[in-house]
Structure formats: structure tokens, C-alpha cells
Amino acid sequence: MEIKLTTSEIRTILQGCQYTLQLVGSSRDYRKIQSLEHFSTSNDVVLNDAFSILGEIVDAIEQVEQFSQQGESSHGT
């Protein structure tokens, strides 16, 4: 089964995920957990890294959209 999403929907979902991660990361309980010495991940990543990565992906999608729109407008002339 393939889910069909528009580029706009994909961007909105990713931005929503970013917002959710930001909410979790700003909670006192999460900050407490992350500060514990036993808290570790296999790649030493933290929640803020995931937030940043999603931001980079959203930026890349927007760049592709801008490039595509520029290409379409140059073909129309």
C-alpha cells in the first residue's frame, strides 16, 4: 500500500514532527532524563539533533520546490 502525499503535505507533517520534538525537548522531565549519565544513544544523538535534521529536510524540500518553480517559469518563456 502506497500513501500518496503532496509535497506540501509532506512538509507540513515534517514541520509538525519538529514542533512535537520541540515540545518534548522543552519538557522538564525529558531534560532531566537526557541529563542522566545513563542516557545514551548508539550514535550519541539527542532530541535536538532530530529536530535539526528535520529542519534540514524541510529546507531541502523547499529548495527543490523553488528550483522546480524556476524551471517551470523559464520553460514558459
Stockholm file with secondary structure:
# STOCKHOLM 1.0

chainA/1-77         MEIKLTTSEIRTILQGCQYTLQLVGSSRDYRKIQSLEHFSTSNDVVLNDAFSILGEIVDAIEQVEQFSQQGESSHGT
#=GR chainA/1-77 SS CCCCCCHHHHHHHHHHHHHHHHHHHHSHHHHHHHHSTTCCCTTCCCHHHHHHHHHHHHHHHHHHHHHHHHHHHHHCC
#=GC SS_cons        CCCCCCHHHHHHHHHHHHHHHHHHHHSHHHHHHHHSTTCCCTTCCCHHHHHHHHHHHHHHHHHHHHHHHHHHHHHCC
//
